[in-house]
Structures are given as C-alpha cells and as structure tokens.
C-alpha cells in the first residue's frame, strides 16, 4: 500500500500490518468502505478513469482509463469488513481497487482497448 510517513512526509510502500508502527497516513486506493449496500455510480463493464495510486511517489498520481471488473471487491489480506467499491482493470493490464468517490473514479470517453492476434504467424 502507498503510505505517507507522518514524520518526514515521504511516500513509501508498506504492508498493512506495519502502518500503525510506522506512524503513517494511508493514501489512495486503500479500501475504506464498509457498507456494501450503498448504490454505486458505475456498473460492471463501464468505461472509467481511475486514479492510479501506483504512480504516487514516482511520477505523481494520474487518472488512467480502464473497465469496471467487479463491485465490492476485497482481498483476504485486508482487515475484516473493508472493501474496495470497485475493482478496475486498466487498459495497461494493472488492476486497481477504487474508492466510491469522484476524487478516485470518473466516467471515461476512451474507447475500450482491442487486441488482435494473428494465428500461425508473426
């Protein structure tokens, strides 16, 4: 997870178990939603732009185009009861967990990526 150290302001990656020990603020992409009964703005299959928190501390946060793959996703390693409102498959292949907020996910006018393979040759 991307976190900002409270002592220095430096952005680093850390495991969730170490966040309290480090004294840190969790940054974008961290699952925070607990109420999975609320209505979401985007449907599975919708084209969206999602804040790519993997770029925090590298090139700065940026929105990238992708497709909503799942609602109310959670990983086994996450604390009990925490969910990401959206699982988004970016066009570059990266999977992101997005919060239900316009600050993290928005409508996209980008067409879906199409991949074509030539069978039996190069």
C-alpha positions, -999 to 999 in steps of 0.1 A, spaced: 0 0 0 12 35 -6 16 55 26 29 89 36 52 88 67 39 114 92 75 121 105 90 130 71 61 132 46 79 107 24 57 83 3 67 47 6 51 12 1 43 -8 32 23 -38 44 -9 -30 63 4 -46 94 32 -21 96 12 11 91 4 17 128 40 10 138 54 34 111 30 62 120 17 68 86 -13 80 66 -28 56 41 -30 70 6 -54 65 -24 -66 30 -33 -68 18 3 -101 0 9 -122 20 34 -158 12 25 -177 -10 50 -213 -5 38 -217 -27 7 -254 -20 4 -250 16 -10 -256 22 -47 -226 27 -69 -224 51 -99 -207 27 -123 -218 -7 -135 -195 -37 -142 -183 -32 -178 -185 6 -177 -155 25 -190 -140 47 -163 -108 66 -155 -93 57 -121 -67 74 -100 -36 51 -104 -21 52 -69 8 31 -81 22 63 -95 22 81 -62 58 89 -53 70 81 -88 55 104 -113 27 118 -93 -9 105 -92 -27 103 -125 -60 91 -139 -59 62 -163 -86 45 -184 -100 11 -177 -131 -10 -172 -150 -18 -140 -145 -55 -134 -162 -60 -101 -182 -43 -73 -173 -46 -36 -140 -64 -40 -119 -75 -11 -86 -93 -7 -81 -119 20 -52 -100 34 -73 -69 41 -87 -62 76 -121 -78 81 -150 -57 69 -131 -35 45 -140 -34 8 -130 -15 -23 -161 -3 -41 -147 -10 -75 -121 -34 -90 -109 -18 -122 -89 -34 -149 -68 -6 -165 -61 -7 -202 -24 -13 -194 -33 -45 -176 -29 -32 -140 -58 -40 -116 -68 -11 -92 -90 -10 -62 -110 22 -64 -130 41 -38 -166 52 -44 -156 89 -48 -153 113 -78 -118 120 -65 -108 85 -74 -130 73 -102 -148 91 -130 -165 85 -164 -143 79 -194 -149 87 -230 -119 65 -240 -129 35 -262 -121 0 -250 -87 -14 -259 -90 -41 -286 -64 -68 -290 -59 -88 -322 -38 -119 -326 -26 -133 -358 -28 -171 -356 0 -192 -370 24 -164 -378 41 -131 -369 
